């Protein structure tokens, strides 16, 4: 009797196999790996903000006075195009630095340092603005600068999770004999997509914040 032959299993083309790997959702362990560095970066920002306020209290430094004069100059924020361009330039530089940290094997440490320095700078500016102009100047500074900076901070923290994950895969490839198969490429791909999303979202936030600044300045001028 002839043996019953089972039909051969269909094999997926190579491009379909790659596509299924590309669409693989993130696992719980990958989400935890991202959240740890994000929390560390957020803590570094908060811990840096307080020393920044302490360093800028009284507004005695020349740099602090120059920063206070810059942020208190309402004409700088009264034109939508100029305000939007300045905020976009700042957003691009900061998001680019976050992405650049992901290309280093020491990326997590660099990200923590970056957010700590950002906290120090923002606290230093706020303290000098209060020393120079009081509560009214602080309210204007919050609307013109802090509001777009807060939206940028959340975007940068979100992007930092993927940058740290890419940095971890690079560290594994350099010092631990290689990252698990396909994970380095997947981390780099996720990082590239999230960079584009972060830049696009920052453009929307900056456009809205610039418009709000122009409306408030012209209303209360």
N, C-alpha and C positions, 0 to 999 in steps of 0.2 A: 504493500500500500504506500502510496505517496504521502509524505508528510505534509501536513497543512502548513503552508508558508504564510507567515504574517506579513502584511505590507510594511515596507520600510518606513521608519519615522521620518516625517518631513523635516528637513533642515532649514533653519532660517538663513537668509542671506546675511553676509557679514555686516552690511549697513544696517539691517534691522536689529542685529545683536548690539551693535554700538548704540543704536537709538534707544533700546530698552535700558541700557546702562545709564544713558544720559538722562532718562526720565525717572530714575530711581529716586524715590522720596528720601528725605533725610531721616535717619534713625534717631531714637531717643538719646543714644550716647553722643551722637554728633551735635544734637541741640544742647546737651549739657556741656560739651566741650566749648561751644560758642558762648554760653551764658556765663561761665566762670570768668573768662577774660573781660566780658562786658561789665560785669559787676565790679571787677577790680579797677577798670578804667573809670567807671562812675565814681567809685570811692576815691580814686586819685584826684578826680576833678573837685570833689567836695572838700577833701583834705587840703588841696591847693588853694581853694577859694578863701578860706579863713586866713591863712598867712598873707594872702594878697591884700585883704582888707587891712590887716595889721600893718603891713608895710606901707600902705598908701594913706593911713590915717593922718589927718592934719594937712595933707597936700603940700608938704614942704620940699619935695624933690622937684628938680627941673623937668624931668621926664614926666612926672605925674601932672604937673601944671600944663605941659604941652598936650598931653592926652585929654585932660579935662577941657581945655580950650577947643580941641578938635571935636569932641563929642557934644559940646554945648553950642557949637556954631550951627544954628538952625538952617541957615541958607544952604548948608551942605546936604541937607535932607529934604529941602523944599521942592526940588526938581526930581520927578520920578525917574527919568533916565539916568541921571548921575547917581542917585541913591541905589538904583537897581544894579548898575554896573559895578559900583564899589562893593556891594554885598555879594554879587556873583563872583567877583575876583577873589574876595576873602573865602567864600565857600569852596571855590575850585581849588585854591591852594591847600586848604585844610583837609578836604576830602582826598586830594591827591597824596598828601603826606600820610594819611591813614592807609591808603592803598599801597603806598611805597613801603610802609612798615611790614605789610604782608609778604613782601618779596625778600625779606631778610629772615635768617634763621633765629635772630634775636627779636623777632617782631613783637611778641607780647610785651617784653620789657620796654621796647621803644614806644609802644602804644600807651603804656601806663605813664611813661615820662611825658609824652605829648599831652595827654589829658590833664596831668598834674600841672604842667606849664600853662595850659589854657585856663585852668581854674585860677592860678595865681594872677595871670594877666587880667582876667575879668574882675576879680576881686579888687585888684589894684586900681583899675579904671573906675569902678563904682565908688571906692572910697575917695578918690581924688575929685570926682564929680560932685559928691556930697560936700566935700570941704570947700569947693570953689563956688557952688551955686545953691546948696541947700536941697530941700525936698523937691522943689519944683524942677530943678535941673535933673535930679535923679529920676523923676517921673518921665521927663522928656528923653533922658538917656535910656530908660528901660524900653520905651516904645520904639525909639529910633535904632537902637543897637542890641539891647538884651533880647528882645522878642525874636528877631531873626537869628541871633546867636543861639537861643534855646532850641529853635527848630533845627538849626545846624548841628547842635550838640547831640540831639536824639538820632539824627541821621548818621552822624559820625560814630556814635556808639553802636548803632545797628550794623554799620559797615565794619566796625572794628572786630565784631565777632567772626565774620568771614575772613578778615585779614589775619586774625590770630590762628584760625584753623588752617589757612594756607601756610602760614609760617611754621606751624607744628608739623605739617606734612613735609616741608622742606627740611626741617630739623631731622626728621626721621630718615629722609633720603641721604642726608650728609653724614650723620653720626650713628644711626642705628641700622645701617645696611639697607635702607630703602623703605619707603612707605608701603602699606598694603596695596596690592595690585589695583590700579585704577583710581585710587583715592587722591593722589596728587593732582592728576588731570581733572578729576571732578571738583576738587577744591578750587583750582585755578579757574575753571569754567564758571563756578558759582560766584567767585569773586568778581570776575569780569562783568557778569550780568548785573550783580548788585551794585557795582560802581556806576553803571549806566542808569540804573533806577535811582540811585542816590543823587546823581547830578541832575537828573530830570526833576525829581521831587524838590531839590533845593531851588531850582529855577522857579517853580510854582510858589514856594513859600516866600522867596525873596520878592517876587512880583507883588504878592499880596501885602507883605510887610512894608514894602516901599510905598505902595498906594495908601496904606493906612497912615504912614508917617506924613505923607504930603497932605492928606485930608486934615489930620489933626493940627499940623503946623499952620495951615491956611485958616483953619477955624478959630484957633486961639491966638493967632498973631495980632 
